[in-house]
Amino acid sequence: MTRSLQAVAYRRPSVLESAAGGQLLGLETSRGATPTGVKDHPQFFAGFLTSPQVASAALLAVADVAAARYYQQQLRASLDPVVTGNGDRLRFESFSGCCGVYARLDVLEPGLDGGEVGHGTTNVDVNNPLREALSRIGSDDPLHLRVGPEELAVTTLDGPVVEKKVPLPDRWLRGFAEAQVIAAGFDLRAELPAADAVRFLQALPRGGARAASTGPRWVVPSGNTLRPTTRAVPGAVCLPGPERLIALQRVLRHATALRVYGPVVTGGAAATASAWEVVLPGMRLTLTLSPDSSRGFSGEGGVLDALATDEAAEDAELISVLLAWEPRVDVADLASASGLTPERVRAALIRLGTSGRVGYDTAEAAYFHRELPYDAERVERHNPRLRSARALVAAGAVALDGALGTVTAEDGHVHRVRDEAGVLSCSCLWWAKYRGGRGPCKHALAVRMVRRGDAAAERDMARVEADAR
């Protein structure tokens, strides 16, 4: 697995300490992006949490996912959660080490009191002593939250810098990108009241090899609960690796509802991803699961079409200028401001998602702006299918004939790519195995690239002829 070290530096460790009138939770920030540029230790909030015990438990759940591997468990390796200030809310995000679970805590406006929320994105330090302190917070303890250092502390602090160097696999970066692309295809499938939600979640397997080996499960909405079913049926939601929802156990006693999101499912469908959102007082905690415990989001291929077009790259540059850490990115507004069609705006947002510059909120069915502190080109550079497709195009291995394209692979085998109502199928083994369920194969990508290139050439020729007239 390709990986590098992500260095995150803090002026001091995050702490929970006694303060006048209650306790102070100081979450220290690393270097991050803000509307005025990159800052070493930005501050996004200083005020109170309206539900301290709930927020503490939910933040611990996000940290649990960051430290977990739900498949082929190894030594703990945790990337500190990412925090984004969106002006009216704080979002805390993490990804599991196995790339199969994405967690996000949205602390909404009703969950915050007494302070303005800033704009920007950075990592926050969540260390083991802090975790232990958060687990002891009582329901009546007033809790002041500070995300980022105090201004005076920044200018006068002379203590040593706390620096962590954590492995940053490329799969994690691709996973963040793929998770938001897949979630954009979800709809609300079920909503359970608090008591029914707790009963359902507490009955799920808690973990272990036996639970992980049973394969994907399916559930169907039935009254105020979810009824298990042995196969995919219309209206069903896939529950792949139910033991991966264990992080939700921390907040169950505070839950007011459970919402379940997933794609449209037809009879006999293959396993799919799904999102499980626990509604809490003033906040939401969401876990998005990959289609299988052994299958991370990084290989799903949902971003490949957007990465394969130069048009989306140019559009993404334009759209990125118009983003301003909005909690809800309005596609229609961006289309109007940019002069692009809504379809091109959505493709540009997918492209921006590959570098962590937007996420997707299933509860509001909208993208949101954030800036993960990662190299924007790494996801594209380390995507093997995309690299192979570009190599095929460069080698002149693609021939087009109407709705049919033929691709001569490196080993001399000829693969036939057909266009069926806009969906490209292929005669290769990848297509036979996944049937498009993990994105296009390299041959279909190569055909799409050549088609787009021909279309662009035709447009350029038409403009030249029009200018000549």
SULQUI-V76174 format. One record per run of one state. SS is the DSSP state (@ for helix, = for strand, . for the rest). FROM is the first residue (numbers start at 1). TO is the last residue. If there is no record, write none. Layout:
BEGIN
SS:FROM:TO
SS:FROM:TO
END
This chain:
BEGIN
.:1:2
=:3:10
.:11:14
=:15:19
.:20:21
=:22:27
.:28:28
=:29:29
.:30:31
=:32:34
.:35:36
=:37:39
.:40:44
=:45:49
.:50:51
@:52:66
.:67:81
=:82:86
.:87:89
=:90:95
.:96:100
=:101:107
.:108:108
@:109:111
=:112:113
.:114:118
=:119:124
.:125:127
@:128:134
.:135:142
=:143:147
.:148:150
@:151:156
.:157:161
=:162:169
@:170:183
.:184:186
=:187:193
@:194:202
.:203:208
@:209:212
.:213:216
=:217:222
.:223:224
=:225:229
.:230:235
=:236:239
.:240:241
@:242:254
.:255:256
=:257:262
.:263:273
=:274:280
.:281:282
=:283:289
.:290:291
=:292:292
.:293:294
=:295:295
.:296:296
@:297:299
.:300:303
@:304:307
.:308:309
@:310:322
.:323:328
=:329:329
.:330:330
@:331:338
.:339:341
@:342:353
.:354:357
=:358:361
.:362:365
=:366:369
.:370:377
@:378:381
.:382:383
@:384:394
.:395:397
=:398:401
.:402:403
=:404:408
.:409:413
=:414:420
.:421:422
=:423:426
.:427:428
@:429:434
.:435:441
@:442:468
.:469:469
END
